[in-house]
Amino acid sequence: MRDFKEFKVWEKAHQLSIQVYRISPKIPEDERYGPVSQLRRAVTSIPTNIAEGCGRDSEREFARFLSIAAGSASEVECQLLLAHDLNYIQDDYDQLYTSVSEIKKMLNSLIKKLTADS
């Protein structure tokens, strides 16, 4: 069984989750149950799915959970763009967007490595 904490992509996704939780109070309170909630759910889904995949027995199952994490990363990317375009997270946007883009690349690379022999 794999230890999810040993994966660099999990650490980056975990740190991104923390950053999103820290910046979300900058978003207006009337958006708490819409965009903020959606962004928080999506961002925590990334490290959670990596961790769950690590608990699976096969490379194929692990790759499937990494794929789900990559989908959540795309969702985060979209939610960040929306928050930026609504002028909610101007100062933090570039760094957050760069982080999620890097996580997506890392996930895709790991998925390709796991599925190369399949």
ABEGO torsion letter per residue (X at the ends): XBBAAABAAAAAAAAAAAAAAAAAAABBAAAAABAAAAAAAAAAAAAAAAAAAAABABAAAAAAAAAAAAAAAAAAAAAAAAAAAAGABAAAAAAAAAAAAAAAAAAAAAAAAAAAAX
